[in-house]
Amino acid sequence: MTELCFQRCVPSLHQRALDTEEEACLHSCAGKLIHSNHRLMAAYVQLMPALVHRRIADYEAASAVPACWPTLQIMDFPVPMIRR
């Protein structure tokens, strides 16, 4: 943000201090960017709960075992005996 506004509002560095026009431009530029950031974050905060609920539902659906699949028992897979 600061780089964008500085490049847009300060055409040269011939003077040590900013003049009133440059200061006003920087204030306006930064204000617009901050305002747009606040609007973007408000939209994000408003949409985030729905996105979280959708993602949770997707994970639950993906991890659900269909009723037609047999459940596996520990004894379904023989364990090899280790001889010493």
C-alpha positions in Angstrom: 0.0 0.0 0.0 2.7 2.5 0.9 4.7 1.8 -2.2 1.7 2.1 -4.4 0.6 5.4 -2.9 4.1 6.8 -2.8 4.7 6.1 -6.4 1.4 7.6 -7.4 1.6 10.7 -5.3 5.3 11.7 -5.1 6.6 12.3 -8.6 10.1 13.4 -7.5 12.4 13.4 -4.4 13.9 16.9 -5.1 12.7 18.3 -1.8 13.3 16.9 1.6 9.7 17.3 2.8 6.4 16.5 1.2 4.4 19.5 0.0 0.7 19.9 0.9 -0.5 18.5 -2.5 1.6 15.3 -2.0 0.4 14.9 1.6 -3.2 15.2 0.5 -2.7 12.7 -2.3 -1.1 10.2 0.1 -3.8 10.7 2.7 -6.5 10.1 0.0 -4.8 7.2 -1.5 -4.2 5.4 1.8 -7.7 6.2 2.9 -9.1 4.6 -0.2 -7.0 1.5 0.1 -7.9 1.1 3.8 -11.6 1.6 3.1 -11.5 -1.1 0.4 -9.6 -3.4 2.7 -12.3 -3.0 5.4 -15.0 -3.7 2.9 -13.2 -6.8 1.7 -12.6 -8.1 5.2 -16.3 -7.5 6.1 -17.3 -9.6 3.1 -14.8 -12.3 4.1 -16.1 -12.4 7.7 -19.7 -12.6 6.4 -18.9 -15.5 4.0 -16.5 -17.5 6.2 -19.1 -19.3 8.4 -20.9 -20.7 5.4 -17.6 -21.8 3.8 -16.5 -23.5 7.1 -19.9 -25.3 7.3 -19.7 -26.4 3.7 -16.1 -27.7 4.2 -17.1 -29.6 7.3 -20.0 -31.2 5.5 -17.7 -32.2 2.6 -15.2 -33.8 5.0 -18.0 -35.7 6.9 -19.4 -36.9 3.6 -16.0 -38.0 2.4 -15.2 -39.9 5.6 -18.6 -41.6 5.9 -18.6 -45.3 5.2 -21.5 -46.4 3.0 -23.8 -49.0 4.5 -23.1 -51.5 1.8 -19.4 -51.8 2.7 -18.7 -54.5 5.2 -17.0 -53.4 8.4 -13.6 -54.8 8.9 -12.9 -56.8 12.0 -9.4 -57.1 13.5 -9.5 -60.9 12.7 -10.2 -60.3 9.0 -6.5 -59.8 8.4 -4.3 -62.6 9.6 -1.2 -61.4 11.4 2.0 -63.2 10.4 3.7 -65.1 13.2 7.2 -64.1 13.9 9.4 -67.0 14.7 12.4 -66.6 16.8 
